[in-house]
Amino acid sequence: MTNNKSGMRQLLPHWLLLTLLTLLLGGCSFAPPLAVPEISPAVGEFKEEKLWVPAQPADSLPRDAWWMLYGDAELDALQKRLIANSPDLAAALARYQQAIAFNAQIRAALFPTIDASADAQRIRQSEKRPLRVLGPNSPDLYNDFSLGVEANYELDLWGRIRNQVSSAAASERAAQADLESARLSLQAQLADYYLTLRGLDQENSLLNDTVTAYAKALDMTRTRHDGGIASGLDVARAQTQYDTARSQASQTLAARALIEHAIAALVGEPASTFAIAPQRTEIRLPNVPAGMPSTLLQRRPDIAAAQRRIEAANAQIGVARAAYFPSVMLGAVFGYQSSDSGDFIKAPNRFWAIGPSLVLSLFDAGRRQAEVARTEAALDELGADYRSVALAAFQQVEDNLALLKHYHTALEAEQSAAAAAQRSLDFATSRYREGAISYLEVVSSQTAALNAQRSALDINTRQLRASVQLIRALGGGWSATPAEPLASVTGATSVASASAP
């Protein structure tokens, strides 16, 4: 017992020295200062819109229910089904959970490891073994029973472990942003599909009304032909208009079926059992304040993910540089060992060892230098990726602001054209009944009116879809301060109701 105490007293100065060294070097890190690439030149406002107000901080944006701006209960229900059942979203969540687990695994290196071991062996040693256990007369066969506990802890003098932890934590936050980006992308895709489907419902309703009106026109021309008033050419032209409208209606139904199937896949349901009832509803265009361009970098989850990957790569440089320095491990083991299994846990059978170990690579043929170069190049790559993602974000916002602004003007012009075409059709129909013009002019007016009506519906749908893409480009959030509306949407006048002569 006296020898044990003496040995411990001899080790105490060494432990004090190591503790002091740890305190002095505990803050050491070879990771370079973090520098996120700047997007230059600095942008003060979006080019396509000058009326936006500053946005709220990213953590307060109402990101989860932006689709409710469209005021459609069925879209709200579909979004809930998407969150609950989407396989793509489930896969993104699983990737995030993997990142959480990996971060926890790396963080474990900050703490000591403690292992327990137990052995029970029957050993036969060689007769020619040097330094036999009990000398030349030791038995060839003997038992070895041991029970022990071992603890190890690496002193993070150079910041290698801390940088690994920082890198893993940044990677976890990047995976979380990836999950939010995947969620936003799927939600925007669903809203886009839904608005497209409702646009097709409106167009199909218009075409069905048109088919009904053209059928009446065909009956009227046949009656006039039977009475000797109209020619067979008039009947043929009326038949052509009627059949063309029927074909267009069928084509619209085909396009709608494909969109419906795509929505089924998004919400995780078989297309064979999924259906959305047709509905001719007018969906309002929401107000989407875009905020200042600088705030876009805060609220886009893909930009946040790119920035956090820069943080992870920056920390990895510190890990690579720390490999040039020795690793210091503190270890301790305590246990019992005996050849007698009956009573080996007693003081004479006790053993222990305690002390540090140091490992330093003296020659590696340039491996560490190559690793440092690799991590620095990886950081450069991720910095370029960050700039690319940020520039693409500005482009997407500007694109959709431009689309909304110009679609608004185009819709007003197209609605005016549809109204004029309707007046032309009414006038041509009246003149035809009076026998003043041929049916060809009625056909031309019918075609112009229907095309203008369909074009107005198409522009309206594209305007709504552009608003979805703008919200997506903004990161799914908007300012709580009211802003000027992007555009006003008014319903177009149906041409079918008055298209029959």
N, C-alpha and C positions, 0 to 999 in steps of 0.2 A: 504494500500500500504506500510505503514511503517513497519507493521508486516512481510510482505513478504520479504522486504529488510533485515530486521533483521534476519529472518530465513536463508536467503541465505548466509549472512555473517557468521552465526554460522556453516554452512555446509562447507564453503571454507577450513578451516584447515583439515577437514576430507578428502576432495577431494585431497588436496595436499599430504596428507599422503598416500592415495591409489595410487596416481600417482607415487610417489617416490617408493613405494613398487613394483609397476608394472615394473618400470625401473630396479630395482635391481634384480627381479626374472624373468624378461622377457626371459632371455636366459636359464632358468632352464629346463632340460629335463632328464627324468629317463630312456631313452632308452640306452642300453649298446652300447659301441663302435662297429661299424660295422666290422665284420671279415668274409670275404669270405673264405671258406675252400680251402686249398691248395691241388694241385694234386701232390702227391709225389710218387716216387722220381721224381725230375725235369728231363724233357726230353729235350735234346739238338737238336735232329734230328730224323726224321722218320727212323725206322729201315729198311724199305723196299726200300728206295730210298735216296741216299746220295748227289744228285746233285741239290737239291732245293735251291732257293734263298729266302732271307727274303721278307715277304709280306708287302704290303702297309697298312696304318692304316685302320681300319674297315670302317670309314665313306667315304673313297674314292674308295672302291672296286666297279668295274663295275658289279653290282649284277643283273641288270634288263634284260640284253640281252645275257646271257652266252650261250644260245642255238645257237646263230648265229655262234659260233665257228665251227659248223658242216656244215655250208655252204649249207643249204637246205631251199629254199624259202617256200616250203609247210609247213615245220616245223615252220618257222617263222610265217606264217599266222595262223596256229593252235594255237600257243602260244597267239596270239592277241585275238583269239576267246575265249580262256580259260579265259583270264583276263576279257573280257567283259561279259561272259555268265555263268561262272562256279557257280553253286549253293553252292558248298562247300566254295568257296572263298567269296561269298556274305555273307554266314553265319559267316565266320571268321571276315569279315569287320564289321558286325553288333555287334559281341561281343566286338570288339575294340571300336566301338562307344558307347556301353554301359559303358565301362570303362572310356571313356572320360567324359560322363555325370555324372557318379558316382564321379569322381574326382572333377568336378565342384560343385557338390552338397556338398561334404565334405569341399571344400575350402570356401564355403559361411559362415561356422562357424567362420572364421577369422574376420568377419565384424558384426556390430550391426544389429539387426532385428528391423524394424519399422512397427508397425501395427496401423491401423485406425479402429475405431469402431463407430457405430451409433445405438442407441436404441430408439424405440418409443413404450412405453408399457402403458397399462391400468391395474392398479393393484388393487386388493381387498385384504386388509390385515385382518388378524384374529383379532377379538375383544379381544382375550386373549393374543395377541402377546406382549412379554415383550418389553419395551422401544419403544412404538409406535412412529411414526415419529414426531408427534406434541403433544405427551402426550395422556392422556385419551380422550381428546376432538378432536383428529385428525380424519379426515374422514376415513371411511372404504374404500372408493373408491377414487383413485387419479391417475393422470397421471405422467409418468416419461419419460422425454426426455433427451437424453445425446448424446454428440459428443466429441470424444477424440482421442488422438494420444499417443501411448505407444512405448517406445524404450527400448531395453534390449541388454546388451553386457556382455559376460562372460570373465572375466580376465583370461587369460591363464597363470596363475602363475607357473604351474607345467609342462607345455609343453604337456598337454593331447591333445589339439586341434592341435597344430603344429605336433605332432607325427601322429595324424590321417590323417592330410593333407599329410605328408611325405609318409605314408603307401599307401594312395590312389594314389599319384603321381607315386610311384614305381609300383603299380599294373597296372596303365595305361601304363607305359612304358613296363611292362611285356606283357600286352595284345597287344601292338604294335609289340613286338618281336614275339608273337604268330602268328599275322597276317602275318608277313614276313616269318615265318617258314612254315605256311600253304601254302603261295604262292609258296615258293621254293619247297615244297614237291609236290604240284600239277604240277608245271612246270617240275620237274624231272620225275614224273610219266608219264606225257604226252610224254616227250622226250624218255623215256624208251619204252613206247608202240609203238611210231612211229618207232624207230630203230628196234624193234622186227618185226613190220609189214613189213618194207623194207627188213629185212633179209628173211622173209617168201616169199616176192615177188621174191627175187633172187633165193631162193630154188625152188619155183614153176616154175620159168622160166627154171631153170636147169632140173627139172623133165619133163616139157613139151618137151624140146629138147630131153631128154632121151626117152620119150614115142615115139616120132617121129623116133628116131634112132632104137629103139627096134622093131617098126612096120616094118621098112625096113628089119631088120634082120630076123623077122618072115616070111616076104614075100620071102626072099632069101632061107631060109631053106625049105619052102614049095615047091619052084621051084626045089630045089635040090632033095627034096623027090620025087616029081612027076617024075623027070628024073632018079630016081633010084640011085642017088648018096648018099643022106643022109637018115638016118633012121627016123622012126616015133618018136624015142626018142629025136632026135635033134629038131624036130618040137615042141614036148611037152615042152622041156626046153626053147625054144625061146618064146613059148606062156606064160609060167610061168613068164619069165622076163618081158614081155610086160605088162601082167595083174598086176604084182606087182608094176611096175612103175606107172601105171594108178591109182592104189589104193593109193600109196604114194602121188601122186599129189592131189588127192581128199582130203586126210587127211590134207595136207598143206593148202588147200583152207578153210577147216573147221576151222583150227586154226587161219587163217587170219581173217575170219569173226568175231570170238570172239574178237580179238584184235581191229578190226574196231569198234565194238559195244562199247567196253570199252572206246575208244577214244571219241566216240559220247557222252557218259555219262559225261566224264571229261569236255568237252567243252560246256556242257549244251544244247545238241541237241538230238532229238529223234533218236534212232538207225534206225528206219524204213525209215527215210528220209536222213540219213547221209551216205556218201560214199567217199572213197579215191581211186582214180584210181590206179591200179597196175603200178608199175614203177621199173624197174631194174636199180637203180642208186647206184653207189658206194659212200658211205658217208665217208669222211675223218675222221681220228682219230685226235682230236685236241691236242695241247700241253697245259697241265694244270699244271703250277708250283704250288707246294703245299705250299711253304713258310716254315717258322720255326714252330715247334709245338706250341710254346708259343702264336703265333698269332692266332692259331685256336680258342683259348678261346675268342678272340675279335670279330670274324666275324661270328660265328655260332649263328643264332637268337635264337635257343632253349637254348643255354648256357646263352645268354644274358637274356632271360626270367627267367631262373632259378636263376640267380644272383639277378635280380630285385625283385623276390619274397622273397629272403632272406632279402633284404632291407625293404620290406613291413612288413615282420614278425618281424624284429628287431625293427621297429618303434612301432609295436603293443605291444611289451613288455613295452615300455615307457607309452603307454596309460593305460595298466593294472596297472602298478605301481603307476601312478598318482591318481588312484581311492582311495588310502589310505589318500589323502589329501583333504581338503575342496575345494569345488567349490565356487567361488565368482562371483556374478552376479550384475552388475550395471543396475539399472532400473530407468526410468523416465516416468511419465504420465502427460498429460495436456489435459484439455477439459472443456466443459460446461455441466451443468446439471440443469434442471428446471422441474417444473410441468406444466409450461405454454409453449405451443408450439408456441405461437405467437411471442415471442421476448426473447428467452432464451440465445442467444449469446451476452452476455453483462457482464461487469466486476463482478457484484455481483454473477453471476452464475458460475464463473470460479472456477475450482479446479485443483490442481496439487500435485504431490508427486514425490520425488526424493531421491535416496539413495541406498546403497548396501545391498545385502542379502548374507548370507553364509549358506551352507549346508554341513554337515559332517556326514557320516554314522558311528555310534558308535558300532554297532553290526550287523554282517551279516552272522554269523555262518560259516565263512571261505570261503565265496563266492569269495572275492577279492583275497585271497591267492590261491584259486583253479584256478582263471583266470590267475594269473601271471604264475603259473605252466603250465597251458595249452599253453600260448603263448611261453614260453621257450621251451616246447616240440615241438611245431609247428616249431620253428626256427631250432631245431635240425633235424627235419624231412626234412625241405627244404634244409638244409646244406647237408644232405646225398643224397637228390635228385640231387643237383647240382653236387656233385662228381660223381654220377652215370651217369648223362648226359654227363659230360666232359669225363669220361673214355670211355663211349660208342662212343663218337665222335672220340677219338684217335683210337679206335678199327676199326671203319668204314673206316677211312683214311688208316690205315695199311692194312685192308682187301682188299680194292680196288687197292691200290698200288701193293700189292702182285698179285692180279688177273691180272692186266695189264702187269706186268713184266713176269709172267709165261704164260699168254695167248700169248704174243708176241713170246716167244720161241716155244710154242706149234703150233702157226699158221705157223711159218717158217717150222717146221718139217712136219706138215700136208700138206702144199703146196708141199714140196719135195716128200712126199708120193704119193700125187695125180699125180704129174708129172711122177713118176716111175710107178704108176698103169696104167697111160695112155700109156706109152711105152709098158708095158706088154700087154695091150689090143690090141694095134696096131700089136704087134708081133704075138699074138695068133690068131687074125683075119686073118692075112696073111697066117699063117701056116694052118689054117682051110680051107682057100680057096684052098690051095695046097693039101689038103687031108692028111696032115701029123699028125694032132691031131684030137681028138673028139671035139664035140661042148661043152662038159662039161668044157673044159679048157677055152673056150671063155666065157661061162657063169660065171665062177669063176673070170675071169679078168674083166668082165663087173660089177659084184657085187663089187669087190674091188675098181674099179675106181670110181663108183658112190658113194660108202660109203666115200671114201677119199674126194671126191669133196664136198659132203654134210657136212662132218665134218669140212672142211676148212671154208665153209660159216657160219656154226654154231659158230665156234671159233671167227671168225671175228665179228659176231653180238654180242657175249658175251663180246668181248673186247670193243666194242662201248658202250654197256650198262654199263660196269664197269666204263668207263670214265664218264658217266652221274652220276653214284652213287658217284664217287670221287668228282665231282664238288658239288654235294649235300652235301657230308660229309664235304667239305671245307666251307660250308656256301654260296655257289653260287658265290664266288669271287676268284680272283687269282691275282698274282702279275703282274704288268705291265712290269716287266723285263723279256726278253725272257729266256727260259730254254730249256734244251735238250728235244727232243720229247719223248713221252712215248713209242711209237712204230711206225713202218712203216707198212702200210697196202698195200698189192698188191693184185690184183685180181687173183683168181684161174683160171686155164685153164679149159674150159668146156670139160667135158668128153663125152657129148652127141654128139658133132659134129663129132666125129670119132669112135663112138661106134658100128656102123653097120658094120658087116663083108662085 
